[in-house]
Amino acid sequence: MTRRTGLDRAIVALCGAFIAILAVSAYYERDVLLLHIFQSLIYVAILWLSLRHSKWGYGVGISIAALWNTFNLFSGFFSGGTRVWSAFLSTGQISDPVQWVAPLAGIDHLALIVCCVLAYARLPSKSVRDLGILLGSFVSVTVYFLTIIALTWSQFLPRIKEILFGG
């Protein structure tokens, strides 16, 4: 039995929080429901592997969080989220719940990266070969993410066009 620490619980909580964010987004935008169900499986894998202090779990956690944040930074999703938050702080009303959760998701992912790095750092056995695990994690996550997007493309294409092209 692997001893659980506060760091383990933080990773579980961050994965759970992101799954909740995916659920909120899917509730308001049904066209991404299937994509978000598949995407949530990544976070289930991260928490399961991380509770076993697996280097692969930490690599997958770092990889998906970095990939998701990078995509959303360049897609304009974060900037849209900051505009919705600005309006929310001024008026108390949320105009777009999906974009409202985008900054929360970004913060969640930054915290997940930090927790996974710290969890890896506490492991007694580290080697240069672990870079291969990180690279393998990134490749696996990217392939999985692109695959689930390809499988659900027709369901969320209108939303992607709206985000990328403004209409």
PyRosetta script that sets phi, psi and omega in degrees:
from pyrosetta import init, pose_from_sequence

init()
pose = pose_from_sequence("MTRRTGLDRAIVALCGAFIAILAVSAYYERDVLLLHIFQSLIYVAILWLSLRHSKWGYGVGISIAALWNTFNLFSGFFSGGTRVWSAFLSTGQISDPVQWVAPLAGIDHLALIVCCVLAYARLPSKSVRDLGILLGSFVSVTVYFLTIIALTWSQFLPRIKEILFGG")
pose.set_psi(1, 127.8)
pose.set_omega(1, 178.5)
pose.set_phi(2, -82.6)
pose.set_psi(2, 132.2)
pose.set_omega(2, 179.9)
pose.set_phi(3, -70.2)
pose.set_psi(3, 130.8)
pose.set_omega(3, 179.8)
pose.set_phi(4, -87.3)
pose.set_psi(4, 139.6)
pose.set_omega(4, 179.5)
pose.set_phi(5, -123.4)
pose.set_psi(5, 174.7)
pose.set_omega(5, 175.6)
pose.set_phi(6, -59.8)
pose.set_psi(6, -34.7)
pose.set_omega(6, 177.9)
pose.set_phi(7, -65.0)
pose.set_psi(7, -40.7)
pose.set_omega(7, 176.2)
pose.set_phi(8, -60.9)
pose.set_psi(8, -45.5)
pose.set_omega(8, -179.9)
pose.set_phi(9, -65.3)
pose.set_psi(9, -34.7)
pose.set_omega(9, 178.2)
pose.set_phi(10, -65.0)
pose.set_psi(10, -43.0)
pose.set_omega(10, 178.8)
pose.set_phi(11, -62.5)
pose.set_psi(11, -43.9)
pose.set_omega(11, 177.5)
pose.set_phi(12, -60.6)
pose.set_psi(12, -45.6)
pose.set_omega(12, -179.4)
pose.set_phi(13, -63.5)
pose.set_psi(13, -41.3)
pose.set_omega(13, 179.8)
pose.set_phi(14, -66.8)
pose.set_psi(14, -39.9)
pose.set_omega(14, 176.2)
pose.set_phi(15, -64.5)
pose.set_psi(15, -43.8)
pose.set_omega(15, 177.4)
pose.set_phi(16, -61.8)
pose.set_psi(16, -40.6)
pose.set_omega(16, 178.8)
pose.set_phi(17, -63.8)
pose.set_psi(17, -40.7)
pose.set_omega(17, -179.7)
pose.set_phi(18, -69.8)
pose.set_psi(18, -36.3)
pose.set_omega(18, 175.2)
pose.set_phi(19, -61.6)
pose.set_psi(19, -39.3)
pose.set_omega(19, 176.7)
pose.set_phi(20, -64.1)
pose.set_psi(20, -39.3)
pose.set_omega(20, 177.0)
pose.set_phi(21, -63.3)
pose.set_psi(21, -42.2)
pose.set_omega(21, 176.1)
pose.set_phi(22, -60.9)
pose.set_psi(22, -39.4)
pose.set_omega(22, 179.9)
pose.set_phi(23, -66.3)
pose.set_psi(23, -41.7)
pose.set_omega(23, 177.9)
pose.set_phi(24, -61.2)
pose.set_psi(24, -46.8)
pose.set_omega(24, 179.7)
pose.set_phi(25, -60.5)
pose.set_psi(25, -44.3)
pose.set_omega(25, -179.9)
pose.set_phi(26, -67.2)
pose.set_psi(26, -31.2)
pose.set_omega(26, 177.7)
pose.set_phi(27, -63.7)
pose.set_psi(27, -42.9)
pose.set_omega(27, -177.8)
pose.set_phi(28, -84.6)
pose.set_psi(28, -25.4)
pose.set_omega(28, 179.5)
pose.set_phi(29, -129.4)
pose.set_psi(29, 89.2)
pose.set_omega(29, -175.3)
pose.set_phi(30, -61.0)
pose.set_psi(30, -22.0)
pose.set_omega(30, -178.3)
pose.set_phi(31, -67.2)
pose.set_psi(31, -16.0)
pose.set_omega(31, 178.5)
pose.set_phi(32, -105.9)
pose.set_psi(32, 7.1)
pose.set_omega(32, -176.4)
pose.set_phi(33, -56.3)
pose.set_psi(33, -52.5)
pose.set_omega(33, -177.8)
pose.set_phi(34, -63.0)
pose.set_psi(34, -42.7)
pose.set_omega(34, 177.1)
pose.set_phi(35, -57.9)
pose.set_psi(35, -45.2)
pose.set_omega(35, -176.2)
pose.set_phi(36, -71.7)
pose.set_psi(36, -28.8)
pose.set_omega(36, 173.4)
pose.set_phi(37, -64.2)
pose.set_psi(37, -48.0)
pose.set_omega(37, 178.0)
pose.set_phi(38, -63.4)
pose.set_psi(38, -41.1)
pose.set_omega(38, -179.3)
pose.set_phi(39, -64.6)
pose.set_psi(39, -37.1)
pose.set_omega(39, -179.2)
pose.set_phi(40, -62.5)
pose.set_psi(40, -25.8)
pose.set_omega(40, 178.7)
pose.set_phi(41, -62.3)
pose.set_psi(41, -30.4)
pose.set_omega(41, 176.3)
pose.set_phi(42, -60.7)
pose.set_psi(42, -43.6)
pose.set_omega(42, -176.6)
pose.set_phi(43, -72.9)
pose.set_psi(43, -30.9)
pose.set_omega(43, 173.6)
pose.set_phi(44, -64.5)
pose.set_psi(44, -42.5)
pose.set_omega(44, 178.1)
pose.set_phi(45, -63.8)
pose.set_psi(45, -42.0)
pose.set_omega(45, 179.9)
pose.set_phi(46, -60.4)
pose.set_psi(46, -49.4)
pose.set_omega(46, -177.0)
pose.set_phi(47, -67.1)
pose.set_psi(47, -37.8)
pose.set_omega(47, 178.8)
pose.set_phi(48, -63.8)
pose.set_psi(48, -48.1)
pose.set_omega(48, -179.6)
pose.set_phi(49, -68.0)
pose.set_psi(49, -39.4)
pose.set_omega(49, -178.5)
pose.set_phi(50, -66.1)
pose.set_psi(50, -36.1)
pose.set_omega(50, 176.8)
pose.set_phi(51, -64.6)
pose.set_psi(51, -17.7)
pose.set_omega(51, 176.6)
pose.set_phi(52, -99.4)
pose.set_psi(52, 8.6)
pose.set_omega(52, -179.5)
pose.set_phi(53, 55.2)
pose.set_psi(53, 42.9)
pose.set_omega(53, -178.9)
pose.set_phi(54, -86.4)
pose.set_psi(54, 131.8)
pose.set_omega(54, 175.8)
pose.set_phi(55, -60.5)
pose.set_psi(55, -34.0)
pose.set_omega(55, 178.1)
pose.set_phi(56, -64.0)
pose.set_psi(56, -40.1)
pose.set_omega(56, 178.2)
pose.set_phi(57, -61.2)
pose.set_psi(57, -43.8)
pose.set_omega(57, 179.4)
pose.set_phi(58, -67.5)
pose.set_psi(58, -39.6)
pose.set_omega(58, 178.3)
pose.set_phi(59, -63.8)
pose.set_psi(59, -42.8)
pose.set_omega(59, 178.6)
pose.set_phi(60, -65.8)
pose.set_psi(60, -41.1)
pose.set_omega(60, 178.9)
pose.set_phi(61, -60.9)
pose.set_psi(61, -46.9)
pose.set_omega(61, 178.1)
pose.set_phi(62, -63.0)
pose.set_psi(62, -44.7)
pose.set_omega(62, -174.9)
pose.set_phi(63, -64.9)
pose.set_psi(63, -49.6)
pose.set_omega(63, -177.1)
pose.set_phi(64, -68.3)
pose.set_psi(64, -38.2)
pose.set_omega(64, -180.0)
pose.set_phi(65, -64.7)
pose.set_psi(65, -43.8)
pose.set_omega(65, 179.3)
pose.set_phi(66, -67.2)
pose.set_psi(66, -42.1)
pose.set_omega(66, 179.6)
pose.set_phi(67, -63.6)
pose.set_psi(67, -47.9)
pose.set_omega(67, -178.3)
pose.set_phi(68, -63.5)
pose.set_psi(68, -46.5)
pose.set_omega(68, -179.5)
pose.set_phi(69, -64.0)
pose.set_psi(69, -40.0)
pose.set_omega(69, 179.0)
pose.set_phi(70, -63.5)
pose.set_psi(70, -47.3)
pose.set_omega(70, 179.0)
pose.set_phi(71, -58.1)
pose.set_psi(71, -47.0)
pose.set_omega(71, -175.8)
pose.set_phi(72, -73.7)
pose.set_psi(72, -25.9)
pose.set_omega(72, 174.9)
pose.set_phi(73, -66.8)
pose.set_psi(73, -44.5)
pose.set_omega(73, -177.4)
pose.set_phi(74, -84.7)
pose.set_psi(74, -14.8)
pose.set_omega(74, 179.7)
pose.set_phi(75, -85.3)
pose.set_psi(75, -10.6)
pose.set_omega(75, -177.5)
pose.set_phi(76, 89.5)
pose.set_psi(76, 0.4)
pose.set_omega(76, -177.8)
pose.set_phi(77, -66.4)
pose.set_psi(77, -40.5)
pose.set_omega(77, 178.4)
pose.set_phi(78, -66.8)
pose.set_psi(78, -43.2)
pose.set_omega(78, -179.6)
pose.set_phi(79, -64.5)
pose.set_psi(79, -37.2)
pose.set_omega(79, 174.6)
pose.set_phi(80, -62.9)
pose.set_psi(80, -39.2)
pose.set_omega(80, 178.4)
pose.set_phi(81, -65.3)
pose.set_psi(81, -38.5)
pose.set_omega(81, 178.5)
pose.set_phi(82, -68.8)
pose.set_psi(82, -33.4)
pose.set_omega(82, 175.6)
pose.set_phi(83, -66.1)
pose.set_psi(83, -41.6)
pose.set_omega(83, 178.7)
pose.set_phi(84, -65.2)
pose.set_psi(84, -39.8)
pose.set_omega(84, 177.3)
pose.set_phi(85, -65.8)
pose.set_psi(85, -40.0)
pose.set_omega(85, 178.0)
pose.set_phi(86, -60.5)
pose.set_psi(86, -45.8)
pose.set_omega(86, 178.2)
pose.set_phi(87, -64.4)
pose.set_psi(87, -39.9)
pose.set_omega(87, 179.1)
pose.set_phi(88, -61.6)
pose.set_psi(88, -43.5)
pose.set_omega(88, -179.9)
pose.set_phi(89, -67.8)
pose.set_psi(89, -27.3)
pose.set_omega(89, 178.6)
pose.set_phi(90, -83.1)
pose.set_psi(90, -40.6)
pose.set_omega(90, -171.8)
pose.set_phi(91, -109.4)
pose.set_psi(91, -20.9)
pose.set_omega(91, -175.5)
pose.set_phi(92, 81.9)
pose.set_psi(92, 5.2)
pose.set_omega(92, -179.1)
pose.set_phi(93, -114.8)
pose.set_psi(93, 143.6)
pose.set_omega(93, 178.5)
pose.set_phi(94, -101.3)
pose.set_psi(94, 113.5)
pose.set_omega(94, -177.7)
pose.set_phi(95, -81.1)
pose.set_psi(95, -30.7)
pose.set_omega(95, -178.3)
pose.set_phi(96, -142.9)
pose.set_psi(96, 96.7)
pose.set_omega(96, -176.4)
pose.set_phi(97, -58.5)
pose.set_psi(97, -32.3)
pose.set_omega(97, -178.6)
pose.set_phi(98, -67.9)
pose.set_psi(98, -46.7)
pose.set_omega(98, 178.2)
pose.set_phi(99, -72.4)
pose.set_psi(99, -26.6)
pose.set_omega(99, 178.7)
pose.set_phi(100, -62.3)
pose.set_psi(100, -35.9)
pose.set_omega(100, -179.2)
pose.set_phi(101, -81.8)
pose.set_psi(101, -11.0)
pose.set_omega(101, -177.4)
pose.set_phi(102, -58.6)
pose.set_psi(102, -48.6)
pose.set_omega(102, 177.5)
pose.set_phi(103, -63.9)
pose.set_psi(103, -35.0)
pose.set_omega(103, 177.1)
pose.set_phi(104, -63.1)
pose.set_psi(104, -41.3)
pose.set_omega(104, 178.4)
pose.set_phi(105, -64.4)
pose.set_psi(105, -40.8)
pose.set_omega(105, 178.5)
pose.set_phi(106, -62.9)
pose.set_psi(106, -42.2)
pose.set_omega(106, 177.6)
pose.set_phi(107, -65.4)
pose.set_psi(107, -42.8)
pose.set_omega(107, 176.9)
pose.set_phi(108, -56.4)
pose.set_psi(108, -44.9)
pose.set_omega(108, -178.7)
pose.set_phi(109, -68.6)
pose.set_psi(109, -38.3)
pose.set_omega(109, 176.2)
pose.set_phi(110, -61.5)
pose.set_psi(110, -43.1)
pose.set_omega(110, 178.1)
pose.set_phi(111, -64.6)
pose.set_psi(111, -37.4)
pose.set_omega(111, 178.3)
pose.set_phi(112, -63.6)
pose.set_psi(112, -41.7)
pose.set_omega(112, 177.3)
pose.set_phi(113, -59.9)
pose.set_psi(113, -48.9)
pose.set_omega(113, -179.6)
pose.set_phi(114, -59.6)
pose.set_psi(114, -47.0)
pose.set_omega(114, -178.8)
pose.set_phi(115, -63.4)
pose.set_psi(115, -40.7)
pose.set_omega(115, 179.6)
pose.set_phi(116, -67.5)
pose.set_psi(116, -38.9)
pose.set_omega(116, 177.5)
pose.set_phi(117, -64.2)
pose.set_psi(117, -45.4)
pose.set_omega(117, 179.0)
pose.set_phi(118, -64.7)
pose.set_psi(118, -39.0)
pose.set_omega(118, 179.0)
pose.set_phi(119, -65.6)
pose.set_psi(119, -40.1)
pose.set_omega(119, 175.8)
pose.set_phi(120, -63.7)
pose.set_psi(120, -42.8)
pose.set_omega(120, -176.9)
pose.set_phi(121, -61.6)
pose.set_psi(121, -28.1)
pose.set_omega(121, -178.7)
pose.set_phi(122, -79.6)
pose.set_psi(122, -12.4)
pose.set_omega(122, -178.6)
pose.set_phi(123, -66.4)
pose.set_psi(123, 139.6)
pose.set_omega(123, -178.6)
pose.set_phi(124, -74.2)
pose.set_psi(124, -29.0)
pose.set_omega(124, -176.2)
pose.set_phi(125, -109.4)
pose.set_psi(125, 106.2)
pose.set_omega(125, 177.2)
pose.set_phi(126, -126.2)
pose.set_psi(126, 147.0)
pose.set_omega(126, 177.0)
pose.set_phi(127, -150.8)
pose.set_psi(127, 169.8)
pose.set_omega(127, 178.1)
pose.set_phi(128, -61.4)
pose.set_psi(128, -29.8)
pose.set_omega(128, 179.2)
pose.set_phi(129, -62.3)
pose.set_psi(129, -18.6)
pose.set_omega(129, 178.6)
pose.set_phi(130, -64.9)
pose.set_psi(130, -22.5)
pose.set_omega(130, 174.3)
pose.set_phi(131, -62.6)
pose.set_psi(131, -32.0)
pose.set_omega(131, 175.5)
pose.set_phi(132, -65.9)
pose.set_psi(132, -36.4)
pose.set_omega(132, 176.8)
pose.set_phi(133, -66.1)
pose.set_psi(133, -42.9)
pose.set_omega(133, 179.1)
pose.set_phi(134, -64.2)
pose.set_psi(134, -44.5)
pose.set_omega(134, 177.8)
pose.set_phi(135, -64.4)
pose.set_psi(135, -44.0)
pose.set_omega(135, 178.0)
pose.set_phi(136, -62.1)
pose.set_psi(136, -38.8)
pose.set_omega(136, 177.1)
pose.set_phi(137, -62.9)
pose.set_psi(137, -45.3)
pose.set_omega(137, -179.0)
pose.set_phi(138, -63.7)
pose.set_psi(138, -44.7)
pose.set_omega(138, 178.8)
pose.set_phi(139, -63.1)
pose.set_psi(139, -45.6)
pose.set_omega(139, -179.6)
pose.set_phi(140, -61.5)
pose.set_psi(140, -46.0)
pose.set_omega(140, 179.7)
pose.set_phi(141, -63.3)
pose.set_psi(141, -43.4)
pose.set_omega(141, -179.4)
pose.set_phi(142, -63.1)
pose.set_psi(142, -46.1)
pose.set_omega(142, 179.1)
pose.set_phi(143, -62.4)
pose.set_psi(143, -44.9)
pose.set_omega(143, 179.8)
pose.set_phi(144, -62.3)
pose.set_psi(144, -47.2)
pose.set_omega(144, -178.1)
pose.set_phi(145, -62.2)
pose.set_psi(145, -45.8)
pose.set_omega(145, 178.4)
pose.set_phi(146, -65.1)
pose.set_psi(146, -34.9)
pose.set_omega(146, 178.2)
pose.set_phi(147, -65.7)
pose.set_psi(147, -45.7)
pose.set_omega(147, -179.2)
pose.set_phi(148, -69.4)
pose.set_psi(148, -30.3)
pose.set_omega(148, 174.4)
pose.set_phi(149, -66.6)
pose.set_psi(149, -45.6)
pose.set_omega(149, 179.4)
pose.set_phi(150, -61.0)
pose.set_psi(150, -40.0)
pose.set_omega(150, -179.1)
pose.set_phi(151, -69.2)
pose.set_psi(151, -28.3)
pose.set_omega(151, -176.6)
pose.set_phi(152, -112.3)
pose.set_psi(152, 10.8)
pose.set_omega(152, -173.5)
pose.set_phi(153, -48.8)
pose.set_psi(153, -49.2)
pose.set_omega(153, -175.3)
pose.set_phi(154, -64.7)
pose.set_psi(154, -25.2)
pose.set_omega(154, -178.2)
pose.set_phi(155, -75.9)
pose.set_psi(155, -31.1)
pose.set_omega(155, -176.5)
pose.set_phi(156, -119.7)
pose.set_psi(156, 8.2)
pose.set_omega(156, 178.8)
pose.set_phi(157, -56.4)
pose.set_psi(157, -43.8)
pose.set_omega(157, 178.6)
pose.set_phi(158, -58.4)
pose.set_psi(158, -38.7)
pose.set_omega(158, -179.7)
pose.set_phi(159, -69.7)
pose.set_psi(159, -40.2)
pose.set_omega(159, 178.3)
pose.set_phi(160, -61.8)
pose.set_psi(160, -44.4)
pose.set_omega(160, 178.2)
pose.set_phi(161, -60.7)
pose.set_psi(161, -40.5)
pose.set_omega(161, 179.8)
pose.set_phi(162, -64.1)
pose.set_psi(162, -44.2)
pose.set_omega(162, -179.1)
pose.set_phi(163, -66.7)
pose.set_psi(163, -46.9)
pose.set_omega(163, -175.2)
pose.set_phi(164, -76.4)
pose.set_psi(164, -36.1)
pose.set_omega(164, -172.1)
pose.set_phi(165, -116.0)
pose.set_psi(165, 2.0)
pose.set_omega(165, 175.4)
pose.set_phi(166, 72.2)
pose.set_psi(166, 25.9)
pose.set_omega(166, 176.6)
pose.set_phi(167, 163.5)
pose.dump_pdb("model.pdb")
